[in-house]
């Protein structure tokens, strides 16, 4: 995660239906994100107090993100 961020977005994360009424249940990593999706792509990593990656972007639907508490660096040897 080197380099400058592409954008800084205000965002909110809810376990379901943007109710913000209860915490996420144990063992469930999916969240619904509320932010401007026009500035992001599927697979983007959102870094803040917690780390999430964007799982899908569909017009007029909630943005599903997956919490990623551990990030790994995957490399391949040159062919």
mmJSON file of the N, C-alpha and C atoms, coordinates in Angstrom:
{"data_MODEL":{"atom_site":{
"group_PDB":["ATOM","ATOM","ATOM","ATOM","ATOM","ATOM","ATOM","ATOM","ATOM","ATOM","ATOM","ATOM","ATOM","ATOM","ATOM","ATOM","ATOM","ATOM","ATOM","ATOM","ATOM","ATOM","ATOM","ATOM","ATOM","ATOM","ATOM","ATOM","ATOM","ATOM","ATOM","ATOM","ATOM","ATOM","ATOM","ATOM","ATOM","ATOM","ATOM","ATOM","ATOM","ATOM","ATOM","ATOM","ATOM","ATOM","ATOM","ATOM","ATOM","ATOM","ATOM","ATOM","ATOM","ATOM","ATOM","ATOM","ATOM","ATOM","ATOM","ATOM","ATOM","ATOM","ATOM","ATOM","ATOM","ATOM","ATOM","ATOM","ATOM","ATOM","ATOM","ATOM","ATOM","ATOM","ATOM","ATOM","ATOM","ATOM","ATOM","ATOM","ATOM","ATOM","ATOM","ATOM","ATOM","ATOM","ATOM","ATOM","ATOM","ATOM","ATOM","ATOM","ATOM","ATOM","ATOM","ATOM","ATOM","ATOM","ATOM","ATOM","ATOM","ATOM","ATOM","ATOM","ATOM","ATOM","ATOM","ATOM","ATOM","ATOM","ATOM","ATOM","ATOM","ATOM","ATOM","ATOM","ATOM","ATOM","ATOM","ATOM","ATOM","ATOM","ATOM","ATOM","ATOM","ATOM","ATOM","ATOM","ATOM","ATOM","ATOM","ATOM","ATOM","ATOM","ATOM","ATOM","ATOM","ATOM","ATOM","ATOM","ATOM","ATOM","ATOM","ATOM","ATOM","ATOM","ATOM","ATOM","ATOM","ATOM","ATOM","ATOM","ATOM","ATOM","ATOM","ATOM","ATOM","ATOM","ATOM","ATOM","ATOM","ATOM","ATOM","ATOM","ATOM","ATOM","ATOM","ATOM","ATOM","ATOM","ATOM","ATOM","ATOM","ATOM","ATOM","ATOM","ATOM","ATOM","ATOM","ATOM","ATOM","ATOM","ATOM","ATOM","ATOM","ATOM","ATOM","ATOM","ATOM","ATOM","ATOM","ATOM","ATOM","ATOM","ATOM","ATOM","ATOM","ATOM","ATOM","ATOM","ATOM","ATOM","ATOM","ATOM","ATOM","ATOM","ATOM","ATOM","ATOM","ATOM","ATOM","ATOM","ATOM","ATOM","ATOM","ATOM","ATOM","ATOM","ATOM","ATOM","ATOM","ATOM","ATOM","ATOM","ATOM","ATOM","ATOM","ATOM","ATOM","ATOM","ATOM","ATOM","ATOM","ATOM","ATOM","ATOM","ATOM"],
"id":[1,2,3,4,5,6,7,8,9,10,11,12,13,14,15,16,17,18,19,20,21,22,23,24,25,26,27,28,29,30,31,32,33,34,35,36,37,38,39,40,41,42,43,44,45,46,47,48,49,50,51,52,53,54,55,56,57,58,59,60,61,62,63,64,65,66,67,68,69,70,71,72,73,74,75,76,77,78,79,80,81,82,83,84,85,86,87,88,89,90,91,92,93,94,95,96,97,98,99,100,101,102,103,104,105,106,107,108,109,110,111,112,113,114,115,116,117,118,119,120,121,122,123,124,125,126,127,128,129,130,131,132,133,134,135,136,137,138,139,140,141,142,143,144,145,146,147,148,149,150,151,152,153,154,155,156,157,158,159,160,161,162,163,164,165,166,167,168,169,170,171,172,173,174,175,176,177,178,179,180,181,182,183,184,185,186,187,188,189,190,191,192,193,194,195,196,197,198,199,200,201,202,203,204,205,206,207,208,209,210,211,212,213,214,215,216,217,218,219,220,221,222,223,224,225,226,227,228,229,230,231,232,233,234,235,236,237],
"type_symbol":["N","C","C","N","C","C","N","C","C","N","C","C","N","C","C","N","C","C","N","C","C","N","C","C","N","C","C","N","C","C","N","C","C","N","C","C","N","C","C","N","C","C","N","C","C","N","C","C","N","C","C","N","C","C","N","C","C","N","C","C","N","C","C","N","C","C","N","C","C","N","C","C","N","C","C","N","C","C","N","C","C","N","C","C","N","C","C","N","C","C","N","C","C","N","C","C","N","C","C","N","C","C","N","C","C","N","C","C","N","C","C","N","C","C","N","C","C","N","C","C","N","C","C","N","C","C","N","C","C","N","C","C","N","C","C","N","C","C","N","C","C","N","C","C","N","C","C","N","C","C","N","C","C","N","C","C","N","C","C","N","C","C","N","C","C","N","C","C","N","C","C","N","C","C","N","C","C","N","C","C","N","C","C","N","C","C","N","C","C","N","C","C","N","C","C","N","C","C","N","C","C","N","C","C","N","C","C","N","C","C","N","C","C","N","C","C","N","C","C","N","C","C","N","C","C","N","C","C","N","C","C","N","C","C","N","C","C"],
"label_atom_id":["N","CA","C","N","CA","C","N","CA","C","N","CA","C","N","CA","C","N","CA","C","N","CA","C","N","CA","C","N","CA","C","N","CA","C","N","CA","C","N","CA","C","N","CA","C","N","CA","C","N","CA","C","N","CA","C","N","CA","C","N","CA","C","N","CA","C","N","CA","C","N","CA","C","N","CA","C","N","CA","C","N","CA","C","N","CA","C","N","CA","C","N","CA","C","N","CA","C","N","CA","C","N","CA","C","N","CA","C","N","CA","C","N","CA","C","N","CA","C","N","CA","C","N","CA","C","N","CA","C","N","CA","C","N","CA","C","N","CA","C","N","CA","C","N","CA","C","N","CA","C","N","CA","C","N","CA","C","N","CA","C","N","CA","C","N","CA","C","N","CA","C","N","CA","C","N","CA","C","N","CA","C","N","CA","C","N","CA","C","N","CA","C","N","CA","C","N","CA","C","N","CA","C","N","CA","C","N","CA","C","N","CA","C","N","CA","C","N","CA","C","N","CA","C","N","CA","C","N","CA","C","N","CA","C","N","CA","C","N","CA","C","N","CA","C","N","CA","C","N","CA","C","N","CA","C","N","CA","C","N","CA","C","N","CA","C","N","CA","C","N","CA","C","N","CA","C"],
"label_alt_id":[null,null,null,null,null,null,null,null,null,null,null,null,null,null,null,null,null,null,null,null,null,null,null,null,null,null,null,null,null,null,null,null,null,null,null,null,null,null,null,null,null,null,null,null,null,null,null,null,null,null,null,null,null,null,null,null,null,null,null,null,null,null,null,null,null,null,null,null,null,null,null,null,null,null,null,null,null,null,null,null,null,null,null,null,null,null,null,null,null,null,null,null,null,null,null,null,null,null,null,null,null,null,null,null,null,null,null,null,null,null,null,null,null,null,null,null,null,null,null,null,null,null,null,null,null,null,null,null,null,null,null,null,null,null,null,null,null,null,null,null,null,null,null,null,null,null,null,null,null,null,null,null,null,null,null,null,null,null,null,null,null,null,null,null,null,null,null,null,null,null,null,null,null,null,null,null,null,null,null,null,null,null,null,null,null,null,null,null,null,null,null,null,null,null,null,null,null,null,null,null,null,null,null,null,null,null,null,null,null,null,null,null,null,null,null,null,null,null,null,null,null,null,null,null,null,null,null,null,null,null,null,null,null,null,null,null,null],
"label_comp_id":["UNK","UNK","UNK","UNK","UNK","UNK","UNK","UNK","UNK","UNK","UNK","UNK","UNK","UNK","UNK","UNK","UNK","UNK","UNK","UNK","UNK","UNK","UNK","UNK","UNK","UNK","UNK","UNK","UNK","UNK","UNK","UNK","UNK","UNK","UNK","UNK","UNK","UNK","UNK","UNK","UNK","UNK","UNK","UNK","UNK","UNK","UNK","UNK","UNK","UNK","UNK","UNK","UNK","UNK","UNK","UNK","UNK","UNK","UNK","UNK","UNK","UNK","UNK","UNK","UNK","UNK","UNK","UNK","UNK","UNK","UNK","UNK","UNK","UNK","UNK","UNK","UNK","UNK","UNK","UNK","UNK","UNK","UNK","UNK","UNK","UNK","UNK","UNK","UNK","UNK","UNK","UNK","UNK","UNK","UNK","UNK","UNK","UNK","UNK","UNK","UNK","UNK","UNK","UNK","UNK","UNK","UNK","UNK","UNK","UNK","UNK","UNK","UNK","UNK","UNK","UNK","UNK","UNK","UNK","UNK","UNK","UNK","UNK","UNK","UNK","UNK","UNK","UNK","UNK","UNK","UNK","UNK","UNK","UNK","UNK","UNK","UNK","UNK","UNK","UNK","UNK","UNK","UNK","UNK","UNK","UNK","UNK","UNK","UNK","UNK","UNK","UNK","UNK","UNK","UNK","UNK","UNK","UNK","UNK","UNK","UNK","UNK","UNK","UNK","UNK","UNK","UNK","UNK","UNK","UNK","UNK","UNK","UNK","UNK","UNK","UNK","UNK","UNK","UNK","UNK","UNK","UNK","UNK","UNK","UNK","UNK","UNK","UNK","UNK","UNK","UNK","UNK","UNK","UNK","UNK","UNK","UNK","UNK","UNK","UNK","UNK","UNK","UNK","UNK","UNK","UNK","UNK","UNK","UNK","UNK","UNK","UNK","UNK","UNK","UNK","UNK","UNK","UNK","UNK","UNK","UNK","UNK","UNK","UNK","UNK","UNK","UNK","UNK","UNK","UNK","UNK","UNK","UNK","UNK","UNK","UNK","UNK"],
"label_asym_id":["A","A","A","A","A","A","A","A","A","A","A","A","A","A","A","A","A","A","A","A","A","A","A","A","A","A","A","A","A","A","A","A","A","A","A","A","A","A","A","A","A","A","A","A","A","A","A","A","A","A","A","A","A","A","A","A","A","A","A","A","A","A","A","A","A","A","A","A","A","A","A","A","A","A","A","A","A","A","A","A","A","A","A","A","A","A","A","A","A","A","A","A","A","A","A","A","A","A","A","A","A","A","A","A","A","A","A","A","A","A","A","A","A","A","A","A","A","A","A","A","A","A","A","A","A","A","A","A","A","A","A","A","A","A","A","A","A","A","A","A","A","A","A","A","A","A","A","A","A","A","A","A","A","A","A","A","A","A","A","A","A","A","A","A","A","A","A","A","A","A","A","A","A","A","A","A","A","A","A","A","A","A","A","A","A","A","A","A","A","A","A","A","A","A","A","A","A","A","A","A","A","A","A","A","A","A","A","A","A","A","A","A","A","A","A","A","A","A","A","A","A","A","A","A","A","A","A","A","A","A","A","A","A","A","A","A","A"],
"label_entity_id":["1","1","1","1","1","1","1","1","1","1","1","1","1","1","1","1","1","1","1","1","1","1","1","1","1","1","1","1","1","1","1","1","1","1","1","1","1","1","1","1","1","1","1","1","1","1","1","1","1","1","1","1","1","1","1","1","1","1","1","1","1","1","1","1","1","1","1","1","1","1","1","1","1","1","1","1","1","1","1","1","1","1","1","1","1","1","1","1","1","1","1","1","1","1","1","1","1","1","1","1","1","1","1","1","1","1","1","1","1","1","1","1","1","1","1","1","1","1","1","1","1","1","1","1","1","1","1","1","1","1","1","1","1","1","1","1","1","1","1","1","1","1","1","1","1","1","1","1","1","1","1","1","1","1","1","1","1","1","1","1","1","1","1","1","1","1","1","1","1","1","1","1","1","1","1","1","1","1","1","1","1","1","1","1","1","1","1","1","1","1","1","1","1","1","1","1","1","1","1","1","1","1","1","1","1","1","1","1","1","1","1","1","1","1","1","1","1","1","1","1","1","1","1","1","1","1","1","1","1","1","1","1","1","1","1","1","1"],
"label_seq_id":[1,1,1,2,2,2,3,3,3,4,4,4,5,5,5,6,6,6,7,7,7,8,8,8,9,9,9,10,10,10,11,11,11,12,12,12,13,13,13,14,14,14,15,15,15,16,16,16,17,17,17,18,18,18,19,19,19,20,20,20,21,21,21,22,22,22,23,23,23,24,24,24,25,25,25,26,26,26,27,27,27,28,28,28,29,29,29,30,30,30,31,31,31,32,32,32,33,33,33,34,34,34,35,35,35,36,36,36,37,37,37,38,38,38,39,39,39,40,40,40,41,41,41,42,42,42,43,43,43,44,44,44,45,45,45,46,46,46,47,47,47,48,48,48,49,49,49,50,50,50,51,51,51,52,52,52,53,53,53,54,54,54,55,55,55,56,56,56,57,57,57,58,58,58,59,59,59,60,60,60,61,61,61,62,62,62,63,63,63,64,64,64,65,65,65,66,66,66,67,67,67,68,68,68,69,69,69,70,70,70,71,71,71,72,72,72,73,73,73,74,74,74,75,75,75,76,76,76,77,77,77,78,78,78,79,79,79],
"pdbx_PDB_ins_code":[null,null,null,null,null,null,null,null,null,null,null,null,null,null,null,null,null,null,null,null,null,null,null,null,null,null,null,null,null,null,null,null,null,null,null,null,null,null,null,null,null,null,null,null,null,null,null,null,null,null,null,null,null,null,null,null,null,null,null,null,null,null,null,null,null,null,null,null,null,null,null,null,null,null,null,null,null,null,null,null,null,null,null,null,null,null,null,null,null,null,null,null,null,null,null,null,null,null,null,null,null,null,null,null,null,null,null,null,null,null,null,null,null,null,null,null,null,null,null,null,null,null,null,null,null,null,null,null,null,null,null,null,null,null,null,null,null,null,null,null,null,null,null,null,null,null,null,null,null,null,null,null,null,null,null,null,null,null,null,null,null,null,null,null,null,null,null,null,null,null,null,null,null,null,null,null,null,null,null,null,null,null,null,null,null,null,null,null,null,null,null,null,null,null,null,null,null,null,null,null,null,null,null,null,null,null,null,null,null,null,null,null,null,null,null,null,null,null,null,null,null,null,null,null,null,null,null,null,null,null,null,null,null,null,null,null,null],
"Cartn_x":[0.834,0.0,0.884,1.8,2.669,2.087,2.564,2.112,0.969,0.632,-0.448,-1.804,-2.811,-4.15,-4.704,-5.535,-6.155,-7.2,-7.956,-8.997,-9.236,-9.778,-10.215,-11.725,-12.432,-13.889,-14.49,-15.482,-16.238,-17.083,-17.097,-17.823,-18.429,-19.51,-20.148,-20.38,-20.292,-20.437,-21.497,-22.414,-23.521,-23.602,-23.949,-24.096,-25.212,-26.316,-27.421,-28.388,-28.862,-29.946,-29.714,-28.494,-28.152,-28.906,-29.191,-29.905,-28.971,-27.718,-26.731,-27.213,-28.082,-28.705,-28.029,-27.243,-26.636,-25.257,-24.388,-23.054,-23.109,-22.031,-21.923,-21.838,-22.458,-22.435,-21.088,-20.757,-19.479,-19.35,-18.214,-17.938,-18.491,-19.108,-19.655,-18.818,-18.18,-17.243,-17.847,-19.067,-19.658,-20.379,-20.234,-20.86,-21.492,-22.363,-22.864,-22.217,-21.644,-20.931,-21.761,-21.642,-22.327,-21.255,-20.928,-19.97,-20.196,-19.521,-19.662,-18.963,-19.723,-19.165,-18.644,-18.919,-18.431,-16.919,-16.299,-14.86,-14.118,-14.802,-14.147,-14.403,-13.632,-13.762,-13.867,-14.414,-14.457,-13.021,-12.766,-11.429,-10.632,-11.13,-10.435,-10.375,-9.308,-9.139,-9.352,-10.249,-10.553,-9.803,-8.927,-8.096,-8.501,-8.745,-9.09,-8.837,-9.688,-9.532,-9.652,-10.447,-10.556,-10.258,-9.976,-9.679,-10.786,-11.289,-12.336,-11.919,-12.467,-12.327,-13.707,-13.833,-15.113,-15.399,-16.517,-16.868,-17.668,-18.49,-19.317,-19.76,-20.039,-20.61,-21.727,-22.961,-24.104,-24.916,-25.406,-26.165,-27.389,-27.589,-28.767,-28.917,-27.858,-27.894,-26.827,-26.994,-25.965,-24.619,-23.548,-22.201,-21.732,-21.634,-21.136,-19.614,-19.125,-17.684,-17.397,-16.171,-15.765,-14.64,-14.801,-13.75,-12.529,-11.381,-10.129,-9.163,-9.239,-8.373,-6.902,-6.61,-5.223,-5.034,-4.035,-3.7,-2.369,-2.311,-1.067,-0.602,0.665,1.266,1.563,0.908,1.081,1.988,3.041,3.98,4.212,4.545,4.868,6.269,7.019,8.338,8.162,9.074,8.947,9.111,8.394,8.462,9.579],
"Cartn_y":[-1.175,0.0,1.245,1.295,2.449,3.476,4.672,5.743,6.522,7.582,8.456,7.853,8.128,7.62,8.253,7.523,8.032,9.091,8.864,9.801,9.626,10.649,10.576,10.742,9.705,9.7,9.615,10.441,10.184,8.926,8.036,6.779,6.334,5.58,4.961,3.499,2.634,1.199,0.653,-0.155,-0.715,-2.216,-3.001,-4.439,-4.782,-4.024,-4.324,-3.157,-2.88,-1.924,-0.514,-0.126,1.217,1.614,0.643,0.942,1.46,1.059,1.479,1.231,0.239,-0.002,-1.095,-1.954,-3.075,-3.361,-3.969,-4.29,-5.479,-5.654,-6.805,-8.089,-9.151,-10.41,-11.103,-11.956,-12.656,-13.541,-13.494,-14.353,-13.867,-12.696,-12.166,-10.962,-11.047,-10.014,-9.02,-9.268,-8.369,-7.209,-6.037,-4.812,-4.105,-3.14,-2.247,-0.899,-0.352,0.918,2.035,3.182,4.368,5.402,5.524,6.514,6.73,7.7,8.015,6.942,6.024,4.915,5.297,6.529,6.937,7.122,7.221,7.409,6.124,4.985,3.732,2.657,1.59,0.432,-0.819,-1.886,-3.173,-3.604,-4.01,-4.428,-3.341,-2.108,-1.038,-1.361,-0.955,-1.179,0.134,0.124,1.3,1.158,2.101,2.037,3.156,2.807,3.764,3.082,3.335,2.583,1.073,0.674,-0.713,-0.75,-1.924,-2.073,-2.89,-2.395,-3.062,-3.1,-4.061,-3.979,-4.01,-3.322,-3.183,-4.473,-5.124,-6.404,-6.245,-5.197,-4.984,-3.533,-3.071,-1.742,-1.879,-1.642,-1.71,-0.443,0.095,1.343,1.198,2.168,2.282,1.155,0.418,-0.629,-0.331,-0.863,-0.672,-1.223,-0.641,-1.071,-2.113,-3.384,-4.397,-4.337,-4.34,-4.373,-5.52,-5.994,-7.097,-6.593,-6.81,-6.411,-7.292,-6.679,-7.396,-7.062,-7.803,-7.465,-7.759,-8.573,-8.893,-8.708,-7.955,-7.737,-8.427,-9.188,-9.859,-9.328,-9.434,-9.024,-10.291,-10.446,-11.65,-11.29,-12.067,-11.82,-13.093,-12.926,-14.062,-13.858,-14.946,-14.803,-14.501,-13.735,-13.455,-14.727,-14.809,-15.995,-15.882],
"Cartn_z":[0.0,0.0,0.0,-0.938,-1.016,-1.971,-1.873,-2.746,-2.13,-2.798,-2.327,-2.652,-1.824,-2.123,-3.406,-4.102,-5.323,-4.981,-3.917,-3.494,-2.003,-1.403,-0.014,-0.035,0.414,0.356,1.747,2.064,3.276,3.047,4.015,3.845,5.171,5.065,6.227,5.884,6.897,6.689,7.629,7.081,7.856,7.6,8.632,8.421,7.424,7.437,6.522,6.446,5.277,5.023,5.549,5.746,6.213,7.481,8.335,9.581,10.665,10.658,11.647,13.071,13.25,14.544,15.354,14.707,15.417,14.844,15.606,15.093,14.133,13.403,12.504,13.329,12.848,13.577,13.405,14.324,14.318,13.08,12.44,11.297,9.977,9.943,8.697,8.275,7.128,6.694,5.71,5.227,4.242,4.916,4.314,4.794,3.608,3.88,2.845,3.078,2.032,2.145,1.535,2.132,1.649,1.319,0.028,-0.45,-1.946,-2.525,-3.944,-4.77,-5.328,-6.084,-7.453,-7.914,-9.233,-9.24,-8.062,-7.976,-7.639,-7.684,-7.31,-8.358,-8.261,-9.135,-8.28,-8.85,-8.154,-7.878,-6.651,-6.259,-5.567,-5.575,-4.858,-3.378,-2.756,-1.323,-0.602,0.372,1.183,2.496,2.775,3.97,4.913,6.143,7.184,8.5,9.494,10.74,10.514,9.528,9.076,7.59,7.063,5.638,4.978,3.85,3.091,1.625,0.868,-0.582,-1.206,-2.327,-3.012,-3.765,-3.442,-4.05,-5.333,-5.434,-6.625,-6.677,-7.869,-8.081,-9.098,-8.658,-9.542,-9.35,-10.449,-10.388,-9.491,-8.643,-7.776,-6.757,-6.484,-5.464,-4.413,-3.198,-2.178,-2.656,-2.16,-2.531,-1.52,-1.923,-0.995,-0.907,0.316,0.556,1.51,1.495,2.36,3.247,4.553,5.477,5.27,5.197,4.964,6.092,7.201,8.335,8.075,7.073,6.735,5.24,4.864,3.459,3.19,2.114,1.741,0.393,0.155,-1.11,-1.9,-3.043,-3.872,-5.039,-5.216,-6.316,-7.085,-8.357,-9.205,-9.757,-9.9,-10.524,-12.019,-12.597,-14.04,-14.849,-15.947,-16.823,-17.807],
"occupancy":[1.0,1.0,1.0,1.0,1.0,1.0,1.0,1.0,1.0,1.0,1.0,1.0,1.0,1.0,1.0,1.0,1.0,1.0,1.0,1.0,1.0,1.0,1.0,1.0,1.0,1.0,1.0,1.0,1.0,1.0,1.0,1.0,1.0,1.0,1.0,1.0,1.0,1.0,1.0,1.0,1.0,1.0,1.0,1.0,1.0,1.0,1.0,1.0,1.0,1.0,1.0,1.0,1.0,1.0,1.0,1.0,1.0,1.0,1.0,1.0,1.0,1.0,1.0,1.0,1.0,1.0,1.0,1.0,1.0,1.0,1.0,1.0,1.0,1.0,1.0,1.0,1.0,1.0,1.0,1.0,1.0,1.0,1.0,1.0,1.0,1.0,1.0,1.0,1.0,1.0,1.0,1.0,1.0,1.0,1.0,1.0,1.0,1.0,1.0,1.0,1.0,1.0,1.0,1.0,1.0,1.0,1.0,1.0,1.0,1.0,1.0,1.0,1.0,1.0,1.0,1.0,1.0,1.0,1.0,1.0,1.0,1.0,1.0,1.0,1.0,1.0,1.0,1.0,1.0,1.0,1.0,1.0,1.0,1.0,1.0,1.0,1.0,1.0,1.0,1.0,1.0,1.0,1.0,1.0,1.0,1.0,1.0,1.0,1.0,1.0,1.0,1.0,1.0,1.0,1.0,1.0,1.0,1.0,1.0,1.0,1.0,1.0,1.0,1.0,1.0,1.0,1.0,1.0,1.0,1.0,1.0,1.0,1.0,1.0,1.0,1.0,1.0,1.0,1.0,1.0,1.0,1.0,1.0,1.0,1.0,1.0,1.0,1.0,1.0,1.0,1.0,1.0,1.0,1.0,1.0,1.0,1.0,1.0,1.0,1.0,1.0,1.0,1.0,1.0,1.0,1.0,1.0,1.0,1.0,1.0,1.0,1.0,1.0,1.0,1.0,1.0,1.0,1.0,1.0,1.0,1.0,1.0,1.0,1.0,1.0,1.0,1.0,1.0,1.0,1.0,1.0,1.0,1.0,1.0,1.0,1.0,1.0],
"B_iso_or_equiv":[0.0,0.0,0.0,0.0,0.0,0.0,0.0,0.0,0.0,0.0,0.0,0.0,0.0,0.0,0.0,0.0,0.0,0.0,0.0,0.0,0.0,0.0,0.0,0.0,0.0,0.0,0.0,0.0,0.0,0.0,0.0,0.0,0.0,0.0,0.0,0.0,0.0,0.0,0.0,0.0,0.0,0.0,0.0,0.0,0.0,0.0,0.0,0.0,0.0,0.0,0.0,0.0,0.0,0.0,0.0,0.0,0.0,0.0,0.0,0.0,0.0,0.0,0.0,0.0,0.0,0.0,0.0,0.0,0.0,0.0,0.0,0.0,0.0,0.0,0.0,0.0,0.0,0.0,0.0,0.0,0.0,0.0,0.0,0.0,0.0,0.0,0.0,0.0,0.0,0.0,0.0,0.0,0.0,0.0,0.0,0.0,0.0,0.0,0.0,0.0,0.0,0.0,0.0,0.0,0.0,0.0,0.0,0.0,0.0,0.0,0.0,0.0,0.0,0.0,0.0,0.0,0.0,0.0,0.0,0.0,0.0,0.0,0.0,0.0,0.0,0.0,0.0,0.0,0.0,0.0,0.0,0.0,0.0,0.0,0.0,0.0,0.0,0.0,0.0,0.0,0.0,0.0,0.0,0.0,0.0,0.0,0.0,0.0,0.0,0.0,0.0,0.0,0.0,0.0,0.0,0.0,0.0,0.0,0.0,0.0,0.0,0.0,0.0,0.0,0.0,0.0,0.0,0.0,0.0,0.0,0.0,0.0,0.0,0.0,0.0,0.0,0.0,0.0,0.0,0.0,0.0,0.0,0.0,0.0,0.0,0.0,0.0,0.0,0.0,0.0,0.0,0.0,0.0,0.0,0.0,0.0,0.0,0.0,0.0,0.0,0.0,0.0,0.0,0.0,0.0,0.0,0.0,0.0,0.0,0.0,0.0,0.0,0.0,0.0,0.0,0.0,0.0,0.0,0.0,0.0,0.0,0.0,0.0,0.0,0.0,0.0,0.0,0.0,0.0,0.0,0.0,0.0,0.0,0.0,0.0,0.0,0.0],
"pdbx_formal_charge":[null,null,null,null,null,null,null,null,null,null,null,null,null,null,null,null,null,null,null,null,null,null,null,null,null,null,null,null,null,null,null,null,null,null,null,null,null,null,null,null,null,null,null,null,null,null,null,null,null,null,null,null,null,null,null,null,null,null,null,null,null,null,null,null,null,null,null,null,null,null,null,null,null,null,null,null,null,null,null,null,null,null,null,null,null,null,null,null,null,null,null,null,null,null,null,null,null,null,null,null,null,null,null,null,null,null,null,null,null,null,null,null,null,null,null,null,null,null,null,null,null,null,null,null,null,null,null,null,null,null,null,null,null,null,null,null,null,null,null,null,null,null,null,null,null,null,null,null,null,null,null,null,null,null,null,null,null,null,null,null,null,null,null,null,null,null,null,null,null,null,null,null,null,null,null,null,null,null,null,null,null,null,null,null,null,null,null,null,null,null,null,null,null,null,null,null,null,null,null,null,null,null,null,null,null,null,null,null,null,null,null,null,null,null,null,null,null,null,null,null,null,null,null,null,null,null,null,null,null,null,null,null,null,null,null,null,null],
"auth_seq_id":[1,1,1,2,2,2,3,3,3,4,4,4,5,5,5,6,6,6,7,7,7,8,8,8,9,9,9,10,10,10,11,11,11,12,12,12,13,13,13,14,14,14,15,15,15,16,16,16,17,17,17,18,18,18,19,19,19,20,20,20,21,21,21,22,22,22,23,23,23,24,24,24,25,25,25,26,26,26,27,27,27,28,28,28,29,29,29,30,30,30,31,31,31,32,32,32,33,33,33,34,34,34,35,35,35,36,36,36,37,37,37,38,38,38,39,39,39,40,40,40,41,41,41,42,42,42,43,43,43,44,44,44,45,45,45,46,46,46,47,47,47,48,48,48,49,49,49,50,50,50,51,51,51,52,52,52,53,53,53,54,54,54,55,55,55,56,56,56,57,57,57,58,58,58,59,59,59,60,60,60,61,61,61,62,62,62,63,63,63,64,64,64,65,65,65,66,66,66,67,67,67,68,68,68,69,69,69,70,70,70,71,71,71,72,72,72,73,73,73,74,74,74,75,75,75,76,76,76,77,77,77,78,78,78,79,79,79],
"auth_comp_id":["UNK","UNK","UNK","UNK","UNK","UNK","UNK","UNK","UNK","UNK","UNK","UNK","UNK","UNK","UNK","UNK","UNK","UNK","UNK","UNK","UNK","UNK","UNK","UNK","UNK","UNK","UNK","UNK","UNK","UNK","UNK","UNK","UNK","UNK","UNK","UNK","UNK","UNK","UNK","UNK","UNK","UNK","UNK","UNK","UNK","UNK","UNK","UNK","UNK","UNK","UNK","UNK","UNK","UNK","UNK","UNK","UNK","UNK","UNK","UNK","UNK","UNK","UNK","UNK","UNK","UNK","UNK","UNK","UNK","UNK","UNK","UNK","UNK","UNK","UNK","UNK","UNK","UNK","UNK","UNK","UNK","UNK","UNK","UNK","UNK","UNK","UNK","UNK","UNK","UNK","UNK","UNK","UNK","UNK","UNK","UNK","UNK","UNK","UNK","UNK","UNK","UNK","UNK","UNK","UNK","UNK","UNK","UNK","UNK","UNK","UNK","UNK","UNK","UNK","UNK","UNK","UNK","UNK","UNK","UNK","UNK","UNK","UNK","UNK","UNK","UNK","UNK","UNK","UNK","UNK","UNK","UNK","UNK","UNK","UNK","UNK","UNK","UNK","UNK","UNK","UNK","UNK","UNK","UNK","UNK","UNK","UNK","UNK","UNK","UNK","UNK","UNK","UNK","UNK","UNK","UNK","UNK","UNK","UNK","UNK","UNK","UNK","UNK","UNK","UNK","UNK","UNK","UNK","UNK","UNK","UNK","UNK","UNK","UNK","UNK","UNK","UNK","UNK","UNK","UNK","UNK","UNK","UNK","UNK","UNK","UNK","UNK","UNK","UNK","UNK","UNK","UNK","UNK","UNK","UNK","UNK","UNK","UNK","UNK","UNK","UNK","UNK","UNK","UNK","UNK","UNK","UNK","UNK","UNK","UNK","UNK","UNK","UNK","UNK","UNK","UNK","UNK","UNK","UNK","UNK","UNK","UNK","UNK","UNK","UNK","UNK","UNK","UNK","UNK","UNK","UNK","UNK","UNK","UNK","UNK","UNK","UNK"],
"auth_asym_id":["A","A","A","A","A","A","A","A","A","A","A","A","A","A","A","A","A","A","A","A","A","A","A","A","A","A","A","A","A","A","A","A","A","A","A","A","A","A","A","A","A","A","A","A","A","A","A","A","A","A","A","A","A","A","A","A","A","A","A","A","A","A","A","A","A","A","A","A","A","A","A","A","A","A","A","A","A","A","A","A","A","A","A","A","A","A","A","A","A","A","A","A","A","A","A","A","A","A","A","A","A","A","A","A","A","A","A","A","A","A","A","A","A","A","A","A","A","A","A","A","A","A","A","A","A","A","A","A","A","A","A","A","A","A","A","A","A","A","A","A","A","A","A","A","A","A","A","A","A","A","A","A","A","A","A","A","A","A","A","A","A","A","A","A","A","A","A","A","A","A","A","A","A","A","A","A","A","A","A","A","A","A","A","A","A","A","A","A","A","A","A","A","A","A","A","A","A","A","A","A","A","A","A","A","A","A","A","A","A","A","A","A","A","A","A","A","A","A","A","A","A","A","A","A","A","A","A","A","A","A","A","A","A","A","A","A","A"],
"auth_atom_id":["N","CA","C","N","CA","C","N","CA","C","N","CA","C","N","CA","C","N","CA","C","N","CA","C","N","CA","C","N","CA","C","N","CA","C","N","CA","C","N","CA","C","N","CA","C","N","CA","C","N","CA","C","N","CA","C","N","CA","C","N","CA","C","N","CA","C","N","CA","C","N","CA","C","N","CA","C","N","CA","C","N","CA","C","N","CA","C","N","CA","C","N","CA","C","N","CA","C","N","CA","C","N","CA","C","N","CA","C","N","CA","C","N","CA","C","N","CA","C","N","CA","C","N","CA","C","N","CA","C","N","CA","C","N","CA","C","N","CA","C","N","CA","C","N","CA","C","N","CA","C","N","CA","C","N","CA","C","N","CA","C","N","CA","C","N","CA","C","N","CA","C","N","CA","C","N","CA","C","N","CA","C","N","CA","C","N","CA","C","N","CA","C","N","CA","C","N","CA","C","N","CA","C","N","CA","C","N","CA","C","N","CA","C","N","CA","C","N","CA","C","N","CA","C","N","CA","C","N","CA","C","N","CA","C","N","CA","C","N","CA","C","N","CA","C","N","CA","C","N","CA","C","N","CA","C","N","CA","C","N","CA","C","N","CA","C","N","CA","C","N","CA","C","N","CA","C"],
"pdbx_PDB_model_num":[1,1,1,1,1,1,1,1,1,1,1,1,1,1,1,1,1,1,1,1,1,1,1,1,1,1,1,1,1,1,1,1,1,1,1,1,1,1,1,1,1,1,1,1,1,1,1,1,1,1,1,1,1,1,1,1,1,1,1,1,1,1,1,1,1,1,1,1,1,1,1,1,1,1,1,1,1,1,1,1,1,1,1,1,1,1,1,1,1,1,1,1,1,1,1,1,1,1,1,1,1,1,1,1,1,1,1,1,1,1,1,1,1,1,1,1,1,1,1,1,1,1,1,1,1,1,1,1,1,1,1,1,1,1,1,1,1,1,1,1,1,1,1,1,1,1,1,1,1,1,1,1,1,1,1,1,1,1,1,1,1,1,1,1,1,1,1,1,1,1,1,1,1,1,1,1,1,1,1,1,1,1,1,1,1,1,1,1,1,1,1,1,1,1,1,1,1,1,1,1,1,1,1,1,1,1,1,1,1,1,1,1,1,1,1,1,1,1,1,1,1,1,1,1,1,1,1,1,1,1,1,1,1,1,1,1,1]
}}}
